[in-house]
Amino acid sequence: MTYVVTENCIKCKYMDCVEVCPVDCFYEGENMLVIHPDECIDCGVCEPECPAEAILPDTEDGVEEMLEVNKEFAEKWPNITQKGEQAPDAEDWDGKADKFKEHFSSNPGDQS
């Protein structure tokens, strides 16, 4: 089992999960995070830390597509080990439907 960042992270990117991850398996895109499934140790400490409830175990129904997104972009985006600034309008985006199709960015996060 691994944990998966789902589409509700898009345009929220709270990053509370990064602070608690003991193995630093989060990777940062322009407007969301992903978990590297081969690095995740399945400890689950990140799941309750996400204010957007965007992290689920891969055993949940409906996360298969996002598991593939997590795998692909964990190989392309930079690793993140410290919490950064959340999106300024994160609360406005939390819970919006169809964010992946309309708002997903494949660009890496800004590591400056």
C-alpha positions as CSV (number, residue, x, y, z in Angstrom):
1,M,0.0,0.0,0.0
2,T,1.0,3.6,-0.5
3,Y,-0.7,6.9,0.0
4,V,-1.9,9.1,-3.0
5,V,-2.3,12.8,-3.3
6,T,-5.7,13.3,-5.0
7,E,-7.0,16.1,-7.2
8,N,-8.4,18.1,-4.3
9,C,-4.8,19.2,-3.6
10,I,-4.8,21.1,-6.9
11,K,-4.7,24.9,-6.3
12,C,-4.8,24.3,-2.5
13,K,-1.3,22.8,-1.8
14,Y,-1.5,23.3,1.9
15,M,1.8,21.3,2.5
16,D,1.1,20.4,6.2
17,C,1.8,16.8,5.1
18,V,5.4,17.6,4.1
19,E,6.2,18.6,7.7
20,V,5.2,15.1,9.1
21,C,6.6,12.8,6.5
22,P,9.4,10.8,8.0
23,V,10.9,9.7,4.6
24,D,10.5,13.0,2.5
25,C,8.5,11.3,-0.3
26,F,6.6,14.4,-1.4
27,Y,7.3,16.2,-4.7
28,E,6.2,19.6,-5.6
29,G,4.4,20.8,-8.7
30,E,3.3,24.3,-9.6
31,N,-0.1,23.8,-8.0
32,M,-0.1,20.5,-6.2
33,L,2.0,17.9,-4.4
34,V,2.5,14.2,-5.2
35,I,3.8,11.2,-3.2
36,H,6.4,8.9,-4.7
37,P,4.8,5.5,-4.3
38,D,8.1,3.7,-4.1
39,E,9.4,5.9,-1.3
40,C,6.2,6.0,0.8
41,I,6.5,3.7,3.8
42,D,2.7,3.6,4.3
43,C,2.9,5.1,7.8
44,G,-0.2,7.2,7.2
45,V,0.9,10.2,9.2
46,C,0.3,12.6,6.3
47,E,-3.3,11.7,5.7
48,P,-4.8,13.4,8.8
49,E,-2.6,16.4,8.4
50,C,-4.1,17.5,5.1
51,P,-6.8,20.2,5.6
52,A,-8.2,19.4,2.1
53,E,-8.4,15.7,2.8
54,A,-6.6,15.2,-0.4
55,I,-4.4,12.2,0.7
56,L,-5.9,8.7,0.6
57,P,-4.5,5.2,0.7
58,D,-4.2,3.5,-2.7
59,T,-6.8,0.9,-1.4
60,E,-9.6,3.5,-1.7
61,D,-11.9,3.2,-4.7
62,G,-11.3,5.7,-7.5
63,V,-7.7,6.7,-6.8
64,E,-6.1,4.6,-9.5
65,E,-5.8,7.5,-12.0
66,M,-4.3,9.8,-9.4
67,L,-1.8,7.0,-8.3
68,E,-0.5,7.1,-11.9
69,V,-0.2,10.9,-11.8
70,N,1.7,10.6,-8.5
71,K,4.1,8.0,-10.0
72,E,4.7,10.0,-13.1
73,F,5.3,13.4,-11.6
74,A,7.3,12.2,-8.6
75,E,9.9,11.3,-11.2
76,K,9.8,14.8,-12.8
77,W,9.2,17.3,-10.0
78,P,11.6,18.4,-7.2
79,N,11.5,16.8,-3.8
80,I,10.1,19.0,-1.1
81,T,11.1,18.5,2.6
82,Q,9.9,21.7,4.2
83,K,6.5,23.3,4.3
84,G,6.2,26.3,2.0
85,E,3.4,28.8,1.6
86,Q,0.0,27.5,0.7
87,A,-1.9,28.9,-2.2
88,P,-3.3,32.3,-1.1
89,D,-6.8,31.3,-2.3
90,A,-6.6,27.7,-1.1
91,E,-9.8,27.8,0.9
92,D,-11.7,29.0,-2.2
93,W,-10.5,25.9,-4.2
94,D,-10.9,23.3,-1.5
95,G,-13.6,20.9,-2.5
96,K,-14.1,22.1,-6.1
97,A,-15.0,19.4,-8.6
98,D,-13.0,18.5,-11.8
99,K,-9.9,20.4,-10.8
100,F,-7.6,17.9,-12.5
101,K,-9.1,18.3,-15.9
102,E,-9.4,22.1,-15.7
103,H,-6.5,23.2,-13.5
104,F,-3.7,20.6,-13.2
105,S,-0.3,22.0,-14.1
106,S,2.6,19.6,-15.1
107,N,5.1,22.4,-14.3
108,P,7.4,21.8,-11.4
109,G,7.1,23.8,-8.2
110,D,9.1,26.9,-7.6
111,Q,12.1,25.9,-5.4
112,S,13.5,29.4,-4.9
